[in-house]
Amino acid sequence: MPTKREHFHYSVRAQFLGERMRMMREDRGLTLKYIASYLGVEFSTLARYERAEWPFRADHVAALLDVYGVFEEREREELVALARNAWRVCHWQVAGVKDVGSAGINELPVIDPWWIQSRAEEVCVYAPVLVPPLVQSRDYAEALLRFTDPHLPVTMADQKVRRLLERQMVLDAKPPVRLTVILDESMLSRRLGGAAVSVAQWEHLTRVVESRPHVMILVLPTVAAMHAGMEGGFTVCRMRAPFPPVALLDQLTGNAVLEAEAAHRYDTAFDKLKDAALSRSESMALIKAAIEEQGGRSERAVAGREAVAA
């Protein structure tokens, strides 16, 4: 009969827990050999726990937290709960609330989608409405923040924008996270924050692509009326081996983290969208044409206002 371990699906929860436990061990200067001996398991077993190739046992996590000197009750409960729920895939996270599953609100830490993206080998984004955060310019990000939360204090808005720009550094890591973005053509005529902000954003996209060969921006033409992304935007994180892809869906009140078969469906959908999109060179030519057109309109509008004022 297959063991429970053989039925284990590589999960985001297991990866998050494995990294947390590894970092605690390394921060305390303890070796794998020492901790494996303490638990009474093979060296290779503990290594697989930390790499999330096997799920940590809840009793092992509790024992290691004693060794690592973690006695804060809330943190202990969350980490042990992660071990108990490492088998679960697909979950909905409500903004500002604990992880929500089929049984209601659980005592599990919310796993930041940025954490998942930063550990991917390739991030694939279908963006039908907004430029994805990984390639947003500062002004575009600020304009979007002001629109979505007009009462946000300036200092907090500045902090959020700085954090966004810091997270974009995964594109310059070694090795860098590869990024493929598919934009809907209609976005090129949408002015978020005004013509100047939009033009600056499209110029930012061209610089990102030209300076980073591992970043690809494609445009899905409007003639592709029936396509695999008709139900909305999504992100697929193609994780490093041996982990399978993870799909992320952002909504107004939270986000969904999809794994296993659900993630594979989005992975396949992205490949179909990529086949329907314009080529890399055609896409960049279309973006540059939008820059020239919108930039020309902006200059004519300024000239018109100056003429009226005179």
C-alpha positions in Angstrom: 0.0 0.0 0.0 1.4 3.5 -0.9 2.5 5.5 2.1 1.1 8.9 2.9 4.5 10.4 1.9 4.1 8.8 -1.6 0.8 10.6 -2.0 2.3 14.0 -1.0 1.8 16.8 -3.6 4.6 19.4 -3.5 2.9 22.3 -1.9 3.5 26.0 -1.2 2.9 25.4 2.5 5.6 22.8 2.6 8.0 25.0 0.8 7.3 27.9 3.1 7.7 25.8 6.2 10.9 24.1 4.9 12.5 27.5 4.3 11.5 28.9 7.7 12.9 25.8 9.5 16.1 25.9 7.4 16.7 29.6 8.1 16.2 29.1 11.9 18.7 26.2 11.9 21.3 28.2 9.9 20.7 31.4 12.0 21.7 29.4 15.1 24.7 27.8 13.5 23.5 24.3 13.7 24.3 21.6 11.1 22.0 19.2 9.4 24.0 16.4 10.9 23.5 17.6 14.4 19.7 18.2 14.0 19.1 14.9 12.2 20.9 13.1 15.1 18.7 15.0 17.6 15.5 14.0 15.8 16.7 10.4 15.2 16.3 10.6 11.5 18.7 10.2 8.5 20.7 13.2 7.4 19.0 12.9 3.9 15.6 12.9 5.5 16.1 16.2 7.2 17.5 17.7 4.0 14.4 16.6 2.2 12.2 18.1 4.9 13.9 21.5 4.5 13.7 21.3 0.7 10.0 20.4 1.0 10.5 17.2 -1.0 8.9 15.5 2.0 6.6 17.3 4.4 7.8 18.1 7.9 6.1 16.0 10.6 4.3 18.2 13.1 6.0 16.6 16.1 9.4 17.1 14.5 8.6 20.8 14.0 7.5 21.2 17.7 10.7 19.5 18.9 12.9 21.6 16.7 11.3 24.8 17.9 12.4 23.9 21.4 16.0 23.4 20.1 15.9 26.7 18.2 14.6 28.6 21.2 11.2 29.6 19.7 8.8 29.8 22.6 6.4 32.6 21.4 3.1 30.7 21.4 1.6 32.3 18.3 4.6 31.6 16.1 4.8 28.0 17.4 1.2 27.4 16.7 1.5 28.7 13.1 4.5 26.6 12.2 3.1 23.4 13.7 -0.2 24.2 11.9 1.7 24.5 8.6 3.2 21.1 9.1 -0.3 19.6 9.8 -1.7 21.3 6.7 1.3 20.7 4.3 -0.8 18.3 2.4 -3.4 20.9 1.5 -3.2 22.5 -2.0 -5.2 25.5 -3.3 -6.4 28.1 -0.9 -8.0 31.5 -0.8 -6.4 34.3 1.2 -8.6 37.2 2.3 -6.7 40.5 2.6 -5.8 41.2 6.2 -7.3 37.9 7.5 -5.8 34.5 8.2 -5.8 31.8 5.5 -9.3 30.7 4.6 -10.0 27.1 3.6 -13.0 24.8 3.3 -13.2 24.5 7.1 -13.2 28.3 7.6 -10.4 30.5 9.0 -7.4 28.6 10.1 -4.5 29.5 12.3 -2.1 29.6 9.3 0.2 32.5 8.2 -0.7 34.1 5.0 1.9 33.1 2.3 2.8 36.3 0.4 2.4 35.8 -3.3 5.6 37.8 -3.7 7.4 35.1 -1.7 6.2 32.5 -4.3 7.2 34.6 -7.3 10.7 35.3 -5.9 11.3 31.5 -5.7 10.1 30.8 -9.2 12.3 30.0 -12.2 9.9 31.8 -14.5 7.0 34.1 -13.7 4.3 34.2 -16.5 1.7 36.9 -16.3 -1.4 37.5 -18.4 -2.4 41.1 -17.8 -5.5 42.3 -19.6 -6.1 45.5 -17.6 -3.0 46.7 -15.6 0.7 46.5 -16.0 2.0 43.8 -13.7 3.8 45.0 -10.5 7.2 43.5 -11.6 7.5 45.9 -14.5 5.6 49.0 -13.2 7.3 52.3 -13.2 7.4 54.4 -10.1 4.9 57.0 -11.4 2.5 54.3 -12.6 2.6 52.5 -9.3 2.0 55.8 -7.4 -0.9 56.7 -9.7 -2.4 53.2 -9.2 -2.1 53.5 -5.4 -3.7 56.9 -5.3 -6.6 55.6 -7.3 -7.2 52.4 -5.3 -6.7 54.0 -1.9 -7.1 57.8 -2.2 -7.0 58.2 1.6 -3.7 56.4 2.0 -1.2 58.7 3.8 1.7 59.9 1.7 4.3 58.3 3.9 2.6 54.9 3.6 2.2 55.2 -0.1 5.9 56.0 -0.5 6.8 52.9 1.6 4.6 50.7 -0.6 6.2 52.1 -3.8 9.7 51.6 -2.4 8.8 48.0 -1.4 7.5 47.4 -4.9 10.7 48.6 -6.5 12.8 46.5 -4.1 10.8 43.4 -5.0 11.4 44.1 -8.7 15.1 43.4 -8.0 14.4 39.7 -8.4 14.7 40.4 -12.1 18.4 41.3 -11.4 19.1 38.4 -9.0 21.7 35.8 -9.8 20.3 33.8 -11.4 17.5 36.2 -12.2 13.8 35.2 -12.3 12.7 34.9 -15.9 9.6 37.0 -16.7 7.1 36.6 -19.6 4.3 39.1 -19.7 1.3 39.1 -22.1 -0.5 42.4 -22.3 -3.8 43.0 -23.9 -3.6 45.4 -26.8 -6.4 47.5 -25.4 -4.0 48.5 -22.5 -1.9 50.5 -24.9 -4.7 53.1 -25.3 -5.6 53.2 -21.6 -4.3 56.2 -19.7 -3.7 55.5 -16.1 -2.7 58.6 -14.3 -2.7 60.7 -17.5 -0.9 60.6 -20.8 2.5 61.5 -19.4 2.4 58.6 -16.8 1.2 56.2 -19.5 3.9 57.2 -21.9 6.6 56.9 -19.2 5.3 53.4 -18.3 5.5 52.2 -21.9 9.0 53.7 -22.2 9.9 51.9 -18.9 8.7 48.6 -20.5 11.0 49.0 -23.5 14.0 49.7 -21.2 13.3 46.7 -19.1 13.1 44.4 -22.1 16.2 45.9 -23.8 18.3 45.7 -20.7 17.2 42.2 -19.6 17.2 39.4 -22.2 15.3 37.2 -19.7 12.3 39.5 -19.7 9.8 39.2 -22.6 6.8 41.4 -23.1 4.2 40.2 -25.6 1.0 41.8 -26.8 -2.2 39.9 -27.4 -3.9 41.6 -30.4 -7.5 42.6 -30.2 -8.2 40.4 -33.2 -7.7 37.4 -30.9 -11.4 37.6 -29.9 -11.6 34.0 -28.5 -8.6 33.1 -26.4 -7.5 31.2 -23.3 -7.6 34.3 -21.0 -11.1 35.5 -21.5 -12.0 34.9 -17.8 -9.4 37.3 -16.5 -5.8 37.8 -15.7 -3.6 35.4 -13.8 0.0 34.6 -12.9 1.8 31.3 -13.3 4.9 30.7 -11.3 7.0 28.0 -12.9 9.0 26.8 -9.9 12.5 25.3 -9.9 12.7 21.5 -10.0 11.3 19.4 -8.6 8.4 21.7 -7.7 5.3 22.0 -10.0 3.8 25.3 -11.1 1.7 27.5 -8.9 -1.0 29.8 -10.2 -2.0 33.1 -8.5 -5.2 35.0 -9.0 -5.7 38.5 -7.6 -9.1 39.8 -6.6 -10.4 42.9 -4.9 -10.5 41.4 -1.4 -7.7 38.8 -1.6 -6.0 36.2 -3.7 -6.1 32.6 -4.6 -3.1 30.3 -4.6 -3.8 27.3 -6.9 -1.7 24.2 -7.1 -1.8 20.6 -8.5 -4.2 20.2 -11.4 -5.7 23.7 -11.2 -2.3 25.2 -11.6 -1.5 23.0 -14.6 -4.7 24.3 -16.3 -3.5 27.9 -16.0 0.0 26.8 -17.1 -1.5 25.3 -20.3 -3.7 28.4 -20.8 -0.7 30.7 -20.7 1.1 28.7 -23.4 -2.0 29.0 -25.6 -2.1 32.8 -25.0 1.6 33.0 -25.9 0.8 31.2 -29.2 -1.9 33.8 -29.9 0.2 36.8 -29.0 2.3 38.8 -31.4 6.0 38.0 -31.6 8.5 39.7 -29.4 9.6 42.2 -32.1 6.0 42.9 -33.3 5.0 43.5 -29.7 7.8 45.9 -29.0 7.0 47.8 -32.3 3.4 48.2 -31.2 4.4 49.5 -27.8 6.8 52.0 -29.3 4.1 53.1 -31.7 1.8 53.8 -28.7 4.6 55.8 -27.2 4.9 58.0 -30.3 1.1 58.4 -30.7 0.4 59.2 -27.1 3.5 61.4 -26.7 2.4 63.3 -29.8 -1.1 63.8 -28.5 0.3 65.1 -25.2 2.5 67.6 -26.9 -0.3 68.8 -29.1 -2.6 69.2 -26.0 0.1 71.2 -24.2 0.6 73.4 -27.3 -3.1 74.0 -27.5 -3.4 75.0 -23.9 -0.5 77.4 -24.3 -2.0 79.0 -27.3 -5.3 79.5 -25.5 -3.5 81.0 -22.5 -1.6 83.4 -24.8 
